[in-house]
Amino acid sequence: MKAGELRELEAGELEDRVQVLRTTLFNAQIKLRTGQLEDSASVRTARRNLARALTVQAERRRAS
């Protein structure tokens, strides 16, 4: 997911995406800790995607 894609979303859609990304990261972390996660890089990817979404959200708050 790229920041440009996130910037094209409406405010409500972006908020929904942030919630989905938080849930995805949480689930990946739980699976990692319980040994059920096969691809440990997915935690890193989820963390970065969440950070991108939160950055776009913060940019919008500062702009308004």
PDB file as gemmi writes it, atoms N, CA and C in Angstrom:
CRYST1    1.000    1.000    1.000  90.00  90.00  90.00 P 1                      
ATOM      1  N   MET A   1       0.839  -1.162   0.000  1.00  0.00           N  
ATOM      2  CA  MET A   1       0.000   0.000   0.000  1.00  0.00           C  
ATOM      3  C   MET A   1       0.896   1.242   0.000  1.00  0.00           C  
ATOM      4  N   LYS A   2       0.606   2.140  -0.892  1.00  0.00           N  
ATOM      5  CA  LYS A   2       1.422   3.339  -1.006  1.00  0.00           C  
ATOM      6  C   LYS A   2       0.683   4.534  -0.413  1.00  0.00           C  
ATOM      7  N   ALA A   3       1.443   5.537  -0.031  1.00  0.00           N  
ATOM      8  CA  ALA A   3       0.859   6.727   0.588  1.00  0.00           C  
ATOM      9  C   ALA A   3      -0.065   7.451  -0.391  1.00  0.00           C  
ATOM     10  N   GLY A   4       0.269   7.423  -1.672  1.00  0.00           N  
ATOM     11  CA  GLY A   4      -0.583   8.060  -2.673  1.00  0.00           C  
ATOM     12  C   GLY A   4      -1.962   7.445  -2.722  1.00  0.00           C  
ATOM     13  N   GLU A   5      -2.036   6.137  -2.565  1.00  0.00           N  
ATOM     14  CA  GLU A   5      -3.326   5.455  -2.538  1.00  0.00           C  
ATOM     15  C   GLU A   5      -4.130   5.885  -1.317  1.00  0.00           C  
ATOM     16  N   LEU A   6      -3.450   6.054  -0.204  1.00  0.00           N  
ATOM     17  CA  LEU A   6      -4.132   6.462   1.023  1.00  0.00           C  
ATOM     18  C   LEU A   6      -4.623   7.903   0.936  1.00  0.00           C  
ATOM     19  N   ARG A   7      -3.870   8.748   0.266  1.00  0.00           N  
ATOM     20  CA  ARG A   7      -4.272  10.157   0.137  1.00  0.00           C  
ATOM     21  C   ARG A   7      -5.515  10.318  -0.721  1.00  0.00           C  
ATOM     22  N   GLU A   8      -5.789   9.357  -1.589  1.00  0.00           N  
ATOM     23  CA  GLU A   8      -6.966   9.418  -2.448  1.00  0.00           C  
ATOM     24  C   GLU A   8      -8.244   9.034  -1.711  1.00  0.00           C  
ATOM     25  N   LEU A   9      -8.133   8.406  -0.556  1.00  0.00           N  
ATOM     26  CA  LEU A   9      -9.297   7.958   0.202  1.00  0.00           C  
ATOM     27  C   LEU A   9      -9.981   9.131   0.898  1.00  0.00           C  
ATOM     28  N   GLU A  10     -11.283   8.979   1.099  1.00  0.00           N  
ATOM     29  CA  GLU A  10     -12.036   9.962   1.880  1.00  0.00           C  
ATOM     30  C   GLU A  10     -11.673   9.783   3.354  1.00  0.00           C  
ATOM     31  N   ALA A  11     -12.027  10.751   4.168  1.00  0.00           N  
ATOM     32  CA  ALA A  11     -11.673  10.722   5.592  1.00  0.00           C  
ATOM     33  C   ALA A  11     -12.244   9.488   6.293  1.00  0.00           C  
ATOM     34  N   GLY A  12     -13.491   9.158   6.016  1.00  0.00           N  
ATOM     35  CA  GLY A  12     -14.119   8.005   6.639  1.00  0.00           C  
ATOM     36  C   GLY A  12     -13.477   6.699   6.201  1.00  0.00           C  
ATOM     37  N   GLU A  13     -13.160   6.619   4.920  1.00  0.00           N  
ATOM     38  CA  GLU A  13     -12.509   5.421   4.394  1.00  0.00           C  
ATOM     39  C   GLU A  13     -11.124   5.246   5.000  1.00  0.00           C  
ATOM     40  N   LEU A  14     -10.416   6.354   5.171  1.00  0.00           N  
ATOM     41  CA  LEU A  14      -9.081   6.298   5.772  1.00  0.00           C  
ATOM     42  C   LEU A  14      -9.165   5.827   7.217  1.00  0.00           C  
ATOM     43  N   GLU A  15     -10.156   6.310   7.945  1.00  0.00           N  
ATOM     44  CA  GLU A  15     -10.341   5.878   9.330  1.00  0.00           C  
ATOM     45  C   GLU A  15     -10.627   4.378   9.390  1.00  0.00           C  
ATOM     46  N   ASP A  16     -11.464   3.906   8.474  1.00  0.00           N  
ATOM     47  CA  ASP A  16     -11.752   2.466   8.410  1.00  0.00           C  
ATOM     48  C   ASP A  16     -10.496   1.677   8.092  1.00  0.00           C  
ATOM     49  N   ARG A  17      -9.687   2.187   7.183  1.00  0.00           N  
ATOM     50  CA  ARG A  17      -8.450   1.498   6.799  1.00  0.00           C  
ATOM     51  C   ARG A  17      -7.486   1.423   7.973  1.00  0.00           C  
ATOM     52  N   VAL A  18      -7.413   2.499   8.765  1.00  0.00           N  
ATOM     53  CA  VAL A  18      -6.545   2.512   9.944  1.00  0.00           C  
ATOM     54  C   VAL A  18      -6.992   1.434  10.930  1.00  0.00           C  
ATOM     55  N   GLN A  19      -8.296   1.317  11.138  1.00  0.00           N  
ATOM     56  CA  GLN A  19      -8.801   0.300  12.064  1.00  0.00           C  
ATOM     57  C   GLN A  19      -8.486  -1.111  11.577  1.00  0.00           C  
ATOM     58  N   VAL A  20      -8.630  -1.334  10.273  1.00  0.00           N  
ATOM     59  CA  VAL A  20      -8.316  -2.649   9.698  1.00  0.00           C  
ATOM     60  C   VAL A  20      -6.828  -2.947   9.851  1.00  0.00           C  
ATOM     61  N   LEU A  21      -5.993  -1.947   9.607  1.00  0.00           N  
ATOM     62  CA  LEU A  21      -4.547  -2.142   9.724  1.00  0.00           C  
ATOM     63  C   LEU A  21      -4.128  -2.394  11.170  1.00  0.00           C  
ATOM     64  N   ARG A  22      -4.770  -1.733  12.119  1.00  0.00           N  
ATOM     65  CA  ARG A  22      -4.474  -1.988  13.534  1.00  0.00           C  
ATOM     66  C   ARG A  22      -4.822  -3.436  13.900  1.00  0.00           C  
ATOM     67  N   THR A  23      -5.971  -3.891  13.432  1.00  0.00           N  
ATOM     68  CA  THR A  23      -6.398  -5.264  13.701  1.00  0.00           C  
ATOM     69  C   THR A  23      -5.452  -6.266  13.054  1.00  0.00           C  
ATOM     70  N   THR A  24      -5.054  -5.985  11.824  1.00  0.00           N  
ATOM     71  CA  THR A  24      -4.138  -6.867  11.112  1.00  0.00           C  
ATOM     72  C   THR A  24      -2.804  -6.966  11.842  1.00  0.00           C  
ATOM     73  N   LEU A  25      -2.278  -5.837  12.291  1.00  0.00           N  
ATOM     74  CA  LEU A  25      -1.019  -5.832  13.022  1.00  0.00           C  
ATOM     75  C   LEU A  25      -1.151  -6.602  14.331  1.00  0.00           C  
ATOM     76  N   PHE A  26      -2.234  -6.377  15.049  1.00  0.00           N  
ATOM     77  CA  PHE A  26      -2.451  -7.069  16.312  1.00  0.00           C  
ATOM     78  C   PHE A  26      -2.489  -8.584  16.103  1.00  0.00           C  
ATOM     79  N   ASN A  27      -3.249  -9.012  15.111  1.00  0.00           N  
ATOM     80  CA  ASN A  27      -3.356 -10.450  14.846  1.00  0.00           C  
ATOM     81  C   ASN A  27      -2.017 -11.047  14.431  1.00  0.00           C  
ATOM     82  N   ALA A  28      -1.258 -10.321  13.628  1.00  0.00           N  
ATOM     83  CA  ALA A  28       0.051 -10.815  13.206  1.00  0.00           C  
ATOM     84  C   ALA A  28       1.004 -10.927  14.396  1.00  0.00           C  
ATOM     85  N   GLN A  29       0.946  -9.976  15.311  1.00  0.00           N  
ATOM     86  CA  GLN A  29       1.805 -10.027  16.491  1.00  0.00           C  
ATOM     87  C   GLN A  29       1.438 -11.195  17.394  1.00  0.00           C  
ATOM     88  N   ILE A  30       0.153 -11.450  17.551  1.00  0.00           N  
ATOM     89  CA  ILE A  30      -0.287 -12.580  18.372  1.00  0.00           C  
ATOM     90  C   ILE A  30       0.172 -13.888  17.748  1.00  0.00           C  
ATOM     91  N   LYS A  31      -0.015 -14.025  16.442  1.00  0.00           N  
ATOM     92  CA  LYS A  31       0.409 -15.248  15.765  1.00  0.00           C  
ATOM     93  C   LYS A  31       1.919 -15.433  15.843  1.00  0.00           C  
ATOM     94  N   LEU A  32       2.660 -14.338  15.752  1.00  0.00           N  
ATOM     95  CA  LEU A  32       4.113 -14.423  15.858  1.00  0.00           C  
ATOM     96  C   LEU A  32       4.526 -14.942  17.233  1.00  0.00           C  
ATOM     97  N   ARG A  33       3.901 -14.423  18.259  1.00  0.00           N  
ATOM     98  CA  ARG A  33       4.255 -14.807  19.630  1.00  0.00           C  
ATOM     99  C   ARG A  33       3.834 -16.226  19.980  1.00  0.00           C  
ATOM    100  N   THR A  34       2.789 -16.722  19.311  1.00  0.00           N  
ATOM    101  CA  THR A  34       2.344 -18.082  19.595  1.00  0.00           C  
ATOM    102  C   THR A  34       2.954 -19.099  18.640  1.00  0.00           C  
ATOM    103  N   GLY A  35       3.773 -18.635  17.716  1.00  0.00           N  
ATOM    104  CA  GLY A  35       4.452 -19.535  16.804  1.00  0.00           C  
ATOM    105  C   GLY A  35       3.617 -19.993  15.634  1.00  0.00           C  
ATOM    106  N   GLN A  36       2.502 -19.339  15.364  1.00  0.00           N  
ATOM    107  CA  GLN A  36       1.620 -19.735  14.279  1.00  0.00           C  
ATOM    108  C   GLN A  36       1.897 -18.977  12.989  1.00  0.00           C  
ATOM    109  N   LEU A  37       2.727 -17.960  13.047  1.00  0.00           N  
ATOM    110  CA  LEU A  37       2.984 -17.124  11.881  1.00  0.00           C  
ATOM    111  C   LEU A  37       4.141 -17.699  11.084  1.00  0.00           C  
ATOM    112  N   GLU A  38       3.893 -17.967   9.811  1.00  0.00           N  
ATOM    113  CA  GLU A  38       4.938 -18.537   8.962  1.00  0.00           C  
ATOM    114  C   GLU A  38       5.873 -17.466   8.406  1.00  0.00           C  
ATOM    115  N   ASP A  39       5.319 -16.306   8.083  1.00  0.00           N  
ATOM    116  CA  ASP A  39       6.102 -15.240   7.481  1.00  0.00           C  
ATOM    117  C   ASP A  39       6.246 -14.091   8.478  1.00  0.00           C  
ATOM    118  N   SER A  40       7.388 -14.033   9.148  1.00  0.00           N  
ATOM    119  CA  SER A  40       7.575 -13.005  10.174  1.00  0.00           C  
ATOM    120  C   SER A  40       7.695 -11.606   9.577  1.00  0.00           C  
ATOM    121  N   ALA A  41       7.953 -11.497   8.290  1.00  0.00           N  
ATOM    122  CA  ALA A  41       8.047 -10.190   7.644  1.00  0.00           C  
ATOM    123  C   ALA A  41       6.682  -9.513   7.545  1.00  0.00           C  
ATOM    124  N   SER A  42       5.613 -10.268   7.696  1.00  0.00           N  
ATOM    125  CA  SER A  42       4.280  -9.676   7.605  1.00  0.00           C  
ATOM    126  C   SER A  42       4.019  -8.715   8.763  1.00  0.00           C  
ATOM    127  N   VAL A  43       4.668  -8.921   9.901  1.00  0.00           N  
ATOM    128  CA  VAL A  43       4.524  -7.991  11.027  1.00  0.00           C  
ATOM    129  C   VAL A  43       5.147  -6.650  10.646  1.00  0.00           C  
ATOM    130  N   ARG A  44       6.300  -6.695  10.055  1.00  0.00           N  
ATOM    131  CA  ARG A  44       6.985  -5.469   9.634  1.00  0.00           C  
ATOM    132  C   ARG A  44       6.169  -4.731   8.584  1.00  0.00           C  
ATOM    133  N   THR A  45       5.632  -5.467   7.627  1.00  0.00           N  
ATOM    134  CA  THR A  45       4.817  -4.869   6.571  1.00  0.00           C  
ATOM    135  C   THR A  45       3.559  -4.230   7.151  1.00  0.00           C  
ATOM    136  N   ALA A  46       2.921  -4.924   8.060  1.00  0.00           N  
ATOM    137  CA  ALA A  46       1.705  -4.388   8.685  1.00  0.00           C  
ATOM    138  C   ALA A  46       2.012  -3.122   9.480  1.00  0.00           C  
ATOM    139  N   ARG A  47       3.131  -3.130  10.191  1.00  0.00           N  
ATOM    140  CA  ARG A  47       3.518  -1.954  10.980  1.00  0.00           C  
ATOM    141  C   ARG A  47       3.773  -0.752  10.069  1.00  0.00           C  
ATOM    142  N   ARG A  48       4.441  -0.988   8.969  1.00  0.00           N  
ATOM    143  CA  ARG A  48       4.746   0.114   8.048  1.00  0.00           C  
ATOM    144  C   ARG A  48       3.490   0.646   7.363  1.00  0.00           C  
ATOM    145  N   ASN A  49       2.584  -0.254   6.988  1.00  0.00           N  
ATOM    146  CA  ASN A  49       1.337   0.186   6.371  1.00  0.00           C  
ATOM    147  C   ASN A  49       0.515   1.018   7.340  1.00  0.00           C  
ATOM    148  N   LEU A  50       0.472   0.599   8.591  1.00  0.00           N  
ATOM    149  CA  LEU A  50      -0.246   1.380   9.602  1.00  0.00           C  
ATOM    150  C   LEU A  50       0.397   2.745   9.781  1.00  0.00           C  
ATOM    151  N   ALA A  51       1.713   2.792   9.809  1.00  0.00           N  
ATOM    152  CA  ALA A  51       2.417   4.070   9.968  1.00  0.00           C  
ATOM    153  C   ALA A  51       2.116   5.007   8.801  1.00  0.00           C  
ATOM    154  N   ARG A  52       2.067   4.468   7.594  1.00  0.00           N  
ATOM    155  CA  ARG A  52       1.739   5.298   6.432  1.00  0.00           C  
ATOM    156  C   ARG A  52       0.344   5.894   6.559  1.00  0.00           C  
ATOM    157  N   ALA A  53      -0.611   5.060   6.950  1.00  0.00           N  
ATOM    158  CA  ALA A  53      -1.989   5.527   7.085  1.00  0.00           C  
ATOM    159  C   ALA A  53      -2.102   6.586   8.175  1.00  0.00           C  
ATOM    160  N   LEU A  54      -1.426   6.371   9.292  1.00  0.00           N  
ATOM    161  CA  LEU A  54      -1.477   7.353  10.377  1.00  0.00           C  
ATOM    162  C   LEU A  54      -0.788   8.657   9.973  1.00  0.00           C  
ATOM    163  N   THR A  55       0.245   8.567   9.161  1.00  0.00           N  
ATOM    164  CA  THR A  55       0.935   9.767   8.685  1.00  0.00           C  
ATOM    165  C   THR A  55       0.017  10.595   7.795  1.00  0.00           C  
ATOM    166  N   VAL A  56      -0.694   9.938   6.902  1.00  0.00           N  
ATOM    167  CA  VAL A  56      -1.623  10.650   6.022  1.00  0.00           C  
ATOM    168  C   VAL A  56      -2.730  11.288   6.849  1.00  0.00           C  
ATOM    169  N   GLN A  57      -3.210  10.574   7.857  1.00  0.00           N  
ATOM    170  CA  GLN A  57      -4.237  11.124   8.735  1.00  0.00           C  
ATOM    171  C   GLN A  57      -3.724  12.373   9.457  1.00  0.00           C  
ATOM    172  N   ALA A  58      -2.506  12.324   9.953  1.00  0.00           N  
ATOM    173  CA  ALA A  58      -1.923  13.471  10.654  1.00  0.00           C  
ATOM    174  C   ALA A  58      -1.717  14.655   9.703  1.00  0.00           C  
ATOM    175  N   GLU A  59      -1.335  14.380   8.473  1.00  0.00           N  
ATOM    176  CA  GLU A  59      -1.159  15.442   7.482  1.00  0.00           C  
ATOM    177  C   GLU A  59      -2.484  16.169   7.249  1.00  0.00           C  
ATOM    178  N   ARG A  60      -3.542  15.409   7.176  1.00  0.00           N  
ATOM    179  CA  ARG A  60      -4.861  16.014   6.952  1.00  0.00           C  
ATOM    180  C   ARG A  60      -5.299  16.859   8.138  1.00  0.00           C  
ATOM    181  N   ARG A  61      -4.995  16.397   9.342  1.00  0.00           N  
ATOM    182  CA  ARG A  61      -5.354  17.184  10.530  1.00  0.00           C  
ATOM    183  C   ARG A  61      -4.607  18.503  10.555  1.00  0.00           C  
ATOM    184  N   ARG A  62      -3.320  18.453  10.209  1.00  0.00           N  
ATOM    185  CA  ARG A  62      -2.516  19.684  10.211  1.00  0.00           C  
ATOM    186  C   ARG A  62      -2.950  20.638   9.127  1.00  0.00           C  
ATOM    187  N   ALA A  63      -3.432  20.118   8.002  1.00  0.00           N  
ATOM    188  CA  ALA A  63      -3.836  20.966   6.868  1.00  0.00           C  
ATOM    189  C   ALA A  63      -5.149  21.694   7.156  1.00  0.00           C  
ATOM    190  N   SER A  64      -5.990  21.112   8.000  1.00  0.00           N  
ATOM    191  CA  SER A  64      -7.296  21.755   8.236  1.00  0.00           C  
ATOM    192  C   SER A  64      -7.306  22.653   9.443  1.00  0.00           C  
TER     193      SER A  64                                                      
END                                                                             
